[in-house]
Amino acid sequence: MLALLVLSPFLVPISILLKLTGEGEIFFMQERVGQHGKIFKLIKFATMIKASPNIGSGTITIENDPRVLTVGKFLRKTKINELPQLLNIVKGDMSIIGPRPLVQETFSNYSEATQSIILAVKPGLSGVGSIIFRGEEKILKGDMATVEFYNSVIAPYKGKLEEWFVFNKSIYVYFLAIFLTIWVILSPNSSIAFRLFVNLPIPPDALKKALIIE
């Protein structure tokens, strides 16, 4: 709540700008899978056309996705579009750090074992998976810009990262994730997360270059 208060002079002008541009929508609300399988409405600033979940690549956003609005490109790049989720945190649906909450369709790409592990904790505004895949849209380009590549390569590895968080969660990991979230926004090409999070699962070869593994 303090964060919302401090950020309000910043969030209000963005809301006005969104109302006056694009399709005039301020917020995008979507059902996501939360702790213990509870479905909740995740809140973001609107960055894509209203019908985007039903056209193109659906719930997966690729590089230079034509469904992203002009203002939305800036909001997504800076992750400002995620800030309204502070309201979800206040409501108790989410934590600051945790596995990324997904729509049911995408969540179903995880194995049943991975799903059960992730559902044990609250989803997060950011987290290990979010930090490692902060440039997911850039990964999904060219031959990799397919739902099949996401389902067969990205989703399984992302699931392993979320499992790592659940099994290793601690006050240290929690605050380290907050620090690294800010760090990778300011320095998106950094591979520091693989050095500071100890024993992270090794990514498949198809992702090593994209995830900046040195």
Secondary structure by P-SEA (a helix, b strand, c coil): caaaaaaaaaaaaaaaaaaaccccccbbbbbbbcccbbbbbbbccccccccccccccccccccccccccaaaaaaaaaccccccaaaaaaaccccccccccccccccccccaaaaaaaaccccccccaaaaaacccccccccccccaaaaaccaaaaaaaaaaaaaacccaaaaaaaaaaaaaaaaccccaaaaaacccccccccccccccccc
